[in-house]
Amino acid sequence: MKNRIRTLIAAASLALLAGCASTGENTEETAQDATAQQGVAGQPGQEAYSYPYGQAPSGYDTYDTSGGGLAAAGGPAGGRAGQAVSADRIVYFEYDSAEIRPDSQGIIEANARALNGNRRTVTQLEGHTDERGSREYNVALGERRANSVRQAMIAMGVSPQQIRIVSYGEERPAAAGQDEQSYALNRRVEIIY
């Protein structure tokens, strides 16, 4: 009886997920999503967070509102919630692109060396986008960005088993705002240990 109930619950969950799927295509250029006016993870009244980048795209001011400490590069980040990501673990991208910029190559190389130096370490590449475009498009774009970093690391000798991919799309902005400065900070892949 219990297995039957579990099967029914699983089937209902899959049907619900399938019903939420969208067939329309959008790009980051399309109209802003209604959640863009909400905060982190779409919760009203909650401000977006920012990281102490140090190497943010030129000319951008950044700040830390997380209240958490930095984890050493190559070391465990501990609990992810409320912790900052250091500049040596963030790869930025151009508008509507998953192509790795030349100025990000050194960040990827340094992290690949850290992973090659400790084959037991597993990293998670978190893909992010700015708020422009549909939720579905942005999740796919965040995944393409994370996969670009993954492929570059694999080409540098990192084992594919050491790398996990996740895409948050527009759901976890690094900077609040609807201007190019904020958008540039949100188009990124974070390398999490």
C-alpha positions in Angstrom: 0.0 0.0 0.0 2.8 2.4 0.9 4.6 1.7 -2.4 1.4 2.4 -4.3 0.9 5.8 -2.5 4.6 6.7 -3.2 4.1 5.8 -6.9 1.0 8.0 -7.1 2.8 10.9 -5.4 5.7 10.6 -7.7 3.4 10.4 -10.8 1.5 13.5 -9.6 4.8 15.4 -9.0 6.0 14.6 -12.5 2.7 15.6 -14.0 2.9 18.9 -12.2 6.4 19.6 -13.4 5.5 18.7 -17.0 2.6 21.1 -16.8 4.9 23.9 -15.8 7.1 23.5 -18.8 7.1 26.2 -21.4 7.5 25.8 -25.2 8.2 29.5 -26.0 11.7 30.8 -26.7 13.0 34.0 -25.3 16.3 35.7 -24.9 17.8 38.0 -22.3 16.7 40.8 -24.6 13.0 40.1 -24.0 10.8 41.9 -21.5 11.7 41.7 -17.8 10.1 39.0 -15.8 7.7 39.9 -13.0 10.1 38.4 -10.5 12.7 41.0 -11.4 11.0 43.4 -9.0 11.3 40.9 -6.2 14.4 40.1 -4.2 16.5 36.9 -3.8 14.7 33.8 -4.9 11.6 35.8 -5.8 10.6 36.8 -2.3 9.1 40.2 -2.0 10.8 42.6 0.4 14.1 40.8 0.4 17.1 42.6 -1.1 19.4 40.9 -3.6 22.9 40.2 -2.2 26.3 41.0 -3.4 29.8 39.5 -3.1 33.1 41.1 -2.3 34.5 40.6 -5.8 37.7 42.6 -5.9 37.8 41.8 -9.6 34.4 42.9 -10.6 34.0 44.1 -14.2 36.0 47.3 -14.4 34.4 50.4 -12.9 31.9 48.6 -10.7 31.7 49.0 -7.0 30.9 45.9 -5.0 30.1 45.2 -1.4 29.5 42.3 0.9 26.1 42.1 2.6 26.2 38.4 3.3 27.7 38.6 6.8 29.8 35.5 6.1 33.5 34.9 5.8 35.4 33.9 2.7 36.5 30.4 2.2 40.1 29.8 1.0 40.4 29.0 -2.6 40.5 25.3 -3.0 39.1 24.8 0.5 35.6 23.9 1.5 33.1 26.7 1.6 31.2 25.2 4.4 27.5 26.0 4.4 26.7 27.9 1.2 23.9 30.1 2.6 25.2 33.5 3.7 28.8 33.0 2.5 30.6 35.2 0.1 32.4 34.0 -3.0 35.9 35.5 -3.5 36.8 37.1 -6.8 39.2 34.3 -7.7 36.2 32.0 -8.1 33.9 34.1 -10.3 33.9 34.0 -14.1 32.0 36.9 -15.8 30.2 36.7 -19.2 29.1 39.1 -21.9 25.4 39.8 -22.5 23.5 36.8 -23.8 26.7 34.8 -24.2 28.3 31.6 -22.8 31.7 32.3 -24.4 34.5 32.6 -21.8 36.1 36.1 -21.9 39.9 36.3 -22.1 40.2 38.1 -18.8 38.5 35.1 -17.1 41.0 32.6 -18.4 43.4 33.1 -15.4 40.6 32.4 -12.9 39.7 29.2 -14.6 43.3 28.1 -14.8 44.0 28.8 -11.1 40.9 26.8 -10.1 41.8 23.9 -12.5 45.3 23.8 -10.9 43.7 23.6 -7.4 41.4 20.7 -8.6 44.3 18.9 -10.3 46.4 19.2 -7.1 43.7 17.5 -5.1 41.8 14.9 -7.0 39.4 14.3 -4.1 38.0 17.8 -4.3 34.7 18.2 -6.0 33.5 21.6 -7.2 30.1 22.9 -8.2 29.9 25.4 -11.0 26.8 27.7 -10.5 25.6 29.4 -13.6 23.8 32.8 -13.3 22.2 35.4 -15.6 20.8 38.8 -15.3 17.0 39.2 -15.1 16.3 39.9 -18.7 14.6 37.0 -20.5 12.2 34.3 -19.4 13.0 32.1 -16.5 13.4 29.0 -18.7 15.8 30.8 -21.1 17.9 32.1 -18.2 18.2 28.7 -16.6 19.3 27.2 -19.9 21.8 30.1 -20.4 23.2 29.7 -16.9 23.7 26.0 -17.6 25.5 26.8 -20.9 27.8 29.2 -19.1 28.6 26.6 -16.4 29.3 24.0 -19.0 31.7 26.4 -20.8 33.7 26.7 -17.6 33.5 22.9 -17.1 34.8 22.2 -20.6 37.7 24.6 -20.1 38.6 22.9 -16.8 38.4 19.4 -18.4 40.7 20.6 -21.2 43.1 21.7 -18.5 43.2 18.1 -17.0 40.4 18.3 -14.4 38.5 15.0 -14.1 34.8 15.4 -15.2 33.9 13.5 -11.9 35.2 16.5 -9.9 32.8 19.0 -11.5 29.1 19.4 -10.8 26.9 21.8 -12.7 23.8 23.8 -11.5 22.1 26.7 -13.0 20.2 29.3 -11.0 19.4 31.6 -14.0 18.2 34.9 -12.7 17.1 33.6 -9.2 20.3 34.5 -7.2 21.4 38.0 -8.3 24.7 39.3 -7.1 23.6 42.9 -7.5 20.2 44.5 -7.2 19.3 47.0 -9.8 18.0 47.2 -13.4 21.0 48.9 -15.0 24.0 47.6 -17.0 26.3 47.7 -14.0 24.0 45.3 -12.0 23.4 43.2 -15.1 27.2 42.7 -15.7 27.7 41.5 -12.1 24.8 39.0 -12.4 26.1 37.4 -15.6 28.5 34.9 -14.0 29.6 31.4 -13.0 30.6 30.9 -9.4 33.1 28.1 -8.6 32.1 26.6 -5.3 34.2 24.2 -3.3 
